[in-house]
Amino acid sequence: MTIKNFSQLLARYAQVITQTGLNVRKGQSLLIYADLDQAPLVHQITDAAYALGANQVDVEWSDLHTKREFLKHADETTLTTIPTWMAVRAQHIADSATTRVSIMSTDPDGLSDIDGERISAYQTAMQHALSPVRKATMNNDLDWIVIAGASQAWAEKVFPELKGEAALDRLWREIFKVNRISLDGDPKQLWQAHIAKLQEKADWLNQQQFKALHFQSPRTDLTVGLAEDHHWEAADSVDKSGHTFVANMPTEEVFTSPDRRFIDGYVTSTKPLSYAGVLITNIKLTFEKGRVTKANADSGQAVLEKLLATDEGAKSLGEVSLVPDPSPISQSGITFYNTLFDENASDHLALGAAYPFNINNGSQLDLASRLAKGQNDSLVHVDFMIGSADMDVDGLTADGKRIPVFRNGDWA
């Protein structure tokens, strides 16, 4: 690593993650999910969390090589039979409201040489086994955050003109930049100002209570109904105890819940989607009455089809999100091949489950009540990017008015 003062920058990053992102309080327990090469960042987060009064910080390490070889060689029964202890642990994490920290760093298409059928079978089995954690996370029953750490394979995918340490340094610089991390100024104050700005947009949208949004560009003509009593959320989230946290760093979005019954038209992705270790590019989806009726991709077609076949909910939408094209990540001109970054450079939609908190009092409603308001339910929640500098978005009101929301990719 040749970045000057890298250790200080990494420490500041960990402080922002624990102070502003997780808002760690005394007695809080954390579980960090990380690849082996992220040990330096994990150690900094651990130290920062304990300094703020955390009770326990645990780590679940992962390794792409080991996973790839398992997916290649395990028999079908082993591939789809998840050990009981994993389901028991998932339920414990949910019941104890353990704070979850996910560090994204894996090679975006590191499993591209694996048969898509095998990946899908394993993914589906894992989704069933870990469903208690997924439900608790999506309901904000516990605090959670998704962040990034640079890895060699990811860096060389993003910056193919660079190799080795040069690529790794460049990716770390970009991670620090979009997360407002520097040795000048106060990152915490910068984040507070940014959060307030995003909240202003969410407040305006909540006042409008549009019936639907209409997305239109040379590649997309899609009308997305919005759930009854929908609620637009920005950077801040609140768990069931009333504790505030920021679920994504970086974040540039405001988002809410579609009405799964009223989605019609066609949409084309504007950035690659890395899903299950495979890159899916140039996705084209056609919706009729809320369901995908046609799906194509230039690459990753088999994985896309398996994703849509996960369950009935995977064929509809659980999130609609607005991100202005002038956002710092978009203006960088970099495709990160990582949803955490690319979704914050572009309007996006999510196939699958809706967040309960995206309707008023949704976290207190049962599934049947949320479905009645138009929310979607699924084992999956997969974002894909649709925004561009030529995207227009109109809000459609219940009395038939059309109000500009985005023009040429920016707030109108």
C-alpha positions in Angstrom: 0.0 0.0 0.0 1.5 3.3 -1.1 -1.3 5.7 0.0 0.2 8.3 2.3 -1.3 8.0 5.8 -3.3 5.0 4.8 -3.5 3.7 8.4 -4.9 7.0 9.6 -7.5 7.1 6.8 -8.6 3.5 7.5 -9.0 4.5 11.2 -11.1 7.5 10.2 -13.2 5.2 8.0 -13.8 2.8 10.8 -14.7 5.7 13.1 -17.3 7.0 10.6 -18.7 3.5 10.2 -19.1 2.9 14.0 -20.1 6.5 15.0 -22.3 7.7 12.2 -23.1 4.5 10.4 -23.8 2.1 13.4 -24.1 4.8 16.1 -22.6 2.2 18.4 -24.0 2.4 21.9 -22.9 0.8 25.2 -23.5 -2.9 25.4 -24.1 -3.4 21.6 -22.9 -6.7 20.0 -21.6 -6.7 16.5 -21.1 -9.5 13.9 -18.8 -8.5 11.0 -19.0 -10.5 7.7 -15.7 -10.1 5.8 -13.3 -11.7 3.4 -9.9 -12.8 4.7 -8.1 -9.9 3.0 -10.1 -7.4 5.0 -8.5 -8.1 8.3 -7.0 -4.6 8.6 -10.4 -2.9 8.2 -12.1 -5.5 10.5 -9.5 -4.8 13.2 -10.0 -1.0 12.9 -13.8 -1.5 13.2 -13.4 -3.8 16.1 -11.2 -1.3 18.0 -13.5 1.6 17.2 -16.6 -0.3 18.3 -15.1 -1.4 21.6 -13.9 2.2 22.2 -17.6 3.3 21.9 -18.7 0.7 24.5 -19.6 -2.4 22.4 -20.0 -5.6 24.4 -18.8 -8.1 21.8 -17.5 -8.0 18.3 -17.4 -11.2 16.4 -16.3 -12.0 12.8 -17.6 -14.4 10.2 -14.8 -14.8 7.7 -15.3 -16.0 4.1 -12.9 -17.0 1.3 -13.8 -17.0 -2.4 -11.4 -19.8 -3.3 -12.9 -22.2 -0.8 -16.5 -21.3 -1.8 -15.7 -21.7 -5.5 -14.2 -25.1 -5.0 -17.1 -26.2 -2.9 -19.6 -25.1 -5.6 -17.6 -27.0 -8.2 -17.2 -30.3 -6.3 -19.9 -30.8 -3.7 -22.6 -33.3 -4.6 -26.2 -32.1 -5.2 -27.4 -33.2 -1.7 -24.6 -31.4 0.1 -25.0 -28.4 -2.1 -28.7 -27.9 -1.1 -28.6 -29.2 2.5 -27.5 -26.4 4.7 -26.2 -27.5 8.1 -28.7 -27.1 10.9 -26.4 -25.0 13.0 -26.5 -22.3 10.4 -30.3 -21.9 10.6 -30.1 -22.0 14.4 -27.4 -19.3 14.4 -29.5 -17.2 12.0 -32.4 -17.4 14.4 -30.2 -16.5 17.3 -28.8 -13.4 15.5 -32.4 -12.3 14.8 -33.7 -13.0 18.3 -30.7 -11.2 20.0 -30.8 -8.3 17.5 -27.1 -8.6 16.9 -25.8 -5.7 14.8 -24.7 -6.8 11.4 -21.7 -5.3 9.4 -21.2 -6.6 5.9 -18.0 -5.6 4.1 -18.3 -5.9 0.3 -14.9 -6.7 -1.3 -15.3 -9.9 -3.3 -14.4 -10.3 -7.0 -17.6 -9.2 -8.8 -17.6 -12.2 -11.2 -15.4 -14.6 -9.1 -17.9 -17.5 -9.6 -18.4 -17.0 -13.4 -16.8 -20.3 -14.1 -19.4 -22.2 -12.0 -22.5 -23.7 -13.5 -25.4 -21.3 -12.9 -27.7 -24.2 -11.9 -25.4 -25.1 -9.0 -25.0 -21.5 -7.9 -28.8 -21.0 -7.9 -29.5 -24.2 -6.0 -27.0 -23.3 -3.3 -28.3 -19.7 -3.1 -31.9 -20.8 -2.7 -31.0 -23.2 0.0 -29.0 -20.6 1.9 -31.8 -18.0 1.5 -34.3 -20.4 3.2 -31.8 -21.3 6.0 -30.9 -17.7 6.7 -34.4 -16.2 6.3 -34.7 -15.2 10.0 -31.8 -12.9 9.6 -33.1 -11.5 6.3 -36.5 -10.8 7.8 -35.1 -9.1 10.9 -32.7 -7.0 8.8 -35.4 -5.9 6.3 -37.8 -5.1 9.2 -35.1 -3.0 11.0 -35.5 -5.2 14.0 -31.7 -5.0 14.3 -29.1 -2.4 13.2 -27.1 -3.2 10.0 -24.7 -1.6 7.6 -23.2 -2.5 4.3 -19.7 -1.0 3.6 -16.8 -1.8 1.3 -13.1 -2.7 1.5 -10.8 -2.8 -1.5 -9.5 -6.2 -2.7 -7.0 -7.0 -5.5 -9.4 -8.9 -7.7 -12.2 -6.2 -7.4 -9.7 -3.4 -8.0 -8.3 -4.9 -11.2 -11.9 -5.4 -12.5 -12.8 -1.8 -11.9 -9.4 -0.4 -13.1 -8.2 -2.9 -15.8 -5.6 -0.5 -17.0 -3.9 -0.8 -13.6 -2.3 -3.8 -12.0 -1.3 -4.9 -8.5 -0.7 -2.3 -5.9 -1.6 0.6 -8.2 -5.1 -0.8 -8.8 -5.6 -1.5 -5.1 -4.5 2.0 -4.1 -6.8 3.5 -6.6 -9.9 1.6 -5.4 -9.1 2.5 -1.7 -8.8 6.2 -2.7 -12.3 6.0 -4.4 -13.8 4.3 -1.3 -12.4 7.0 1.0 -13.5 9.8 -1.4 -17.2 8.7 -1.8 -17.4 8.1 2.0 -16.1 11.6 2.7 -13.0 10.3 4.4 -9.9 12.5 4.5 -7.5 13.9 7.0 -8.8 17.4 6.3 -12.1 18.5 7.9 -14.5 16.4 9.9 -16.0 13.4 8.1 -18.8 13.1 10.8 -19.9 16.7 10.1 -19.8 16.1 6.3 -22.0 13.0 6.8 -24.5 14.8 9.0 -24.9 17.6 6.3 -25.3 14.9 3.6 -27.9 13.0 5.6 -29.9 16.2 6.1 -29.9 17.0 2.4 -31.2 13.5 1.5 -33.9 13.8 4.1 -35.2 17.0 2.6 -35.8 15.1 -0.7 -37.5 12.2 1.2 -39.7 14.7 3.1 -40.9 16.4 -0.1 -41.8 13.0 -1.7 -43.7 12.0 1.4 -45.7 15.1 1.2 -46.7 14.4 -2.4 -47.9 10.8 -1.8 -47.8 10.0 -5.6 -49.9 7.2 -6.9 -47.1 6.1 -9.2 -43.8 7.1 -10.8 -43.3 7.1 -14.6 -39.7 6.5 -15.7 -38.8 7.4 -19.3 -35.6 7.4 -21.3 -34.5 6.1 -24.7 -34.2 2.7 -23.1 -37.0 2.7 -20.5 -40.7 3.4 -20.4 -42.0 2.0 -17.1 -44.8 3.0 -14.7 -44.3 1.9 -11.1 -47.3 2.1 -8.8 -46.5 3.0 -5.2 -47.8 1.1 -2.2 -50.7 2.5 -0.2 -49.3 4.6 2.7 -45.8 4.3 1.3 -43.0 6.1 3.1 -39.9 7.4 1.4 -36.7 6.8 3.4 -33.3 8.5 3.1 -30.0 7.7 4.7 -31.2 7.4 8.3 -32.9 4.3 9.5 -34.5 3.5 12.9 -34.5 0.1 14.6 -37.4 -1.2 16.7 -35.8 0.2 19.9 -35.7 3.7 18.3 -31.9 3.7 17.7 -30.8 5.5 14.6 -28.3 4.1 12.1 -27.2 4.4 8.4 -27.6 1.2 6.5 -25.4 1.9 3.5 -22.1 3.8 3.3 -21.9 5.3 0.7 -25.5 6.4 0.1 -27.0 8.9 -2.3 -30.6 7.5 -2.6 -34.1 8.0 -1.4 -36.3 5.0 -1.7 -39.8 3.5 -1.1 -42.0 0.6 -1.8 -43.7 -0.1 -5.1 -47.2 -1.5 -5.4 -46.5 -4.9 -6.8 -49.9 -5.0 -8.5 -49.4 -2.0 -10.7 -46.1 -2.1 -12.6 -46.3 -1.9 -16.4 -43.8 -1.2 -19.3 -40.2 -2.0 -20.0 -36.9 -1.2 -18.4 -33.3 -1.6 -19.4 -30.4 -1.7 -16.9 -27.7 0.9 -17.3 -24.9 -0.8 -15.2 -23.8 -4.4 -14.8 -25.3 -6.3 -11.9 -23.0 -8.6 -9.8 -25.2 -11.3 -8.4 -24.1 -14.6 -6.9 -20.6 -14.0 -8.2 -21.7 -13.6 -11.8 -22.0 -10.3 -13.8 -25.4 -9.9 -15.5 -25.2 -7.2 -18.1 -27.7 -5.2 -20.2 -30.8 -6.5 -18.4 -34.1 -5.9 -20.2 -37.3 -6.6 -18.4 -40.9 -6.3 -19.5 -43.6 -5.9 -16.8 -47.4 -6.5 -17.2 -49.7 -6.0 -14.2 -46.8 -6.1 -11.8 -45.0 -9.2 -13.0 -42.0 -9.8 -15.2 -43.2 -11.4 -18.4 -40.0 -11.2 -20.4 -36.4 -11.1 -19.3 -33.2 -10.9 -21.3 -29.5 -10.1 -20.6 -26.4 -9.9 -22.7 -24.5 -12.0 -20.2 -25.6 -13.9 -17.1 -29.0 -14.9 -18.7 -29.2 -18.3 -16.9 -28.5 -16.7 -13.5 -31.1 -14.0 -14.2 -33.7 -16.6 -15.0 -32.9 -18.6 -11.9 -33.2 -15.4 -9.8 -36.6 -14.7 -11.3 -37.7 -18.3 -10.6 -36.8 -18.1 -6.9 -40.4 -17.6 -6.0 -43.5 -15.6 -7.1 -42.3 -12.5 -5.4 -39.0 -12.5 -7.3 -40.9 -11.7 -10.5 -42.1 -8.3 -9.1 -40.5 -5.3 -7.4 -39.8 -4.5 -3.7 -38.0 -1.2 -4.0 -37.9 1.9 -6.2 -35.1 4.3 -5.6 -34.2 7.8 -6.9 -30.5 8.8 -7.3 -29.6 12.0 -9.2 -27.0 11.5 -12.0 -24.9 14.4 -10.6 -24.2 12.3 -7.5 -20.4 12.0 -6.8 -20.3 8.3 -7.6 -22.0 8.8 -11.0 -19.9 11.8 -11.8 -16.7 9.7 -11.1 -17.5 7.9 -14.4 -16.5 4.6 -12.7 -18.4 1.4 -12.9 -17.7 -0.4 -9.7 -19.3 -3.7 -10.5 -20.6 -3.6 -7.0 -24.2 -2.8 -6.1 -23.4 -0.8 -3.0 -21.6 1.7 -5.2 -23.4 1.4 -8.5 -26.9 1.7 -7.0 -25.7 5.0 -5.5 -24.8 6.3 -8.9 -28.2 5.5 -10.5 -31.9 5.2 -10.1 -32.6 1.6 -9.3 -35.3 -1.0 -8.7 -35.1 -4.2 -6.7 -36.6 -7.5 -7.6 -38.1 -9.3 -4.7 -39.1 -8.3 -1.1 -40.1 -4.9 0.1 -38.8 -3.3 3.2 -41.7 -3.2 5.7 -40.7 0.2 7.0 -41.4 1.6 3.5 -45.0 1.9 4.4 -46.2 3.8 7.4 -46.1 1.6 10.5 -45.2 -1.3 8.2 -42.8 -2.8 10.8 -45.8 -3.4 13.1 -48.0 -4.9 10.4 -48.2 -8.6 9.6 -47.4 -9.9 6.1 -51.1 -10.1 5.0 -51.7 -6.5 5.9 -48.6 -5.4 4.0 -49.5 -7.4 1.0 -53.0 -5.8 1.0 -51.3 -2.4 0.7 -49.3 -3.6 -2.3 -46.0 -4.6 -0.8 -44.1 -7.5 -2.3 -42.6 -10.5 -0.5 -39.9 -12.9 -1.6 -36.8 -14.7 -0.4 -34.7 -12.3 -2.5 -34.1 -8.6 -2.7 -31.8 -7.7 -5.7 -31.2 -4.2 -6.8 -30.4 -3.4 -10.5 -29.5 0.0 -11.9 -31.7 1.9 -14.4 -30.8 5.6 -14.1 -29.0 7.8 -16.6 -28.4 11.4 -17.5 -31.3 11.3 -19.9 -33.8 9.8 -17.5 -37.0 11.7 -16.8 -39.3 10.8 -13.8 -42.8 12.1 -13.3 -44.9 11.6 -10.2 -48.5 10.6 -11.0 -51.1 11.9 -8.6 -54.4 10.2 -7.6 -56.3 12.9 -9.5 -54.4 12.4 -12.7 -51.8 15.2 -12.5 -48.2 14.7 -13.7 -45.6 16.4 -11.6 -41.9 16.5 -12.7 -39.6 14.7 -10.2 -36.4 14.2 -12.4 -35.4 15.9 -15.6 -32.3 14.8 -17.5 -31.3 12.6 -14.5 -31.5 15.3 -11.8 -34.1 16.6 -9.4 -36.6 18.8 -11.2 
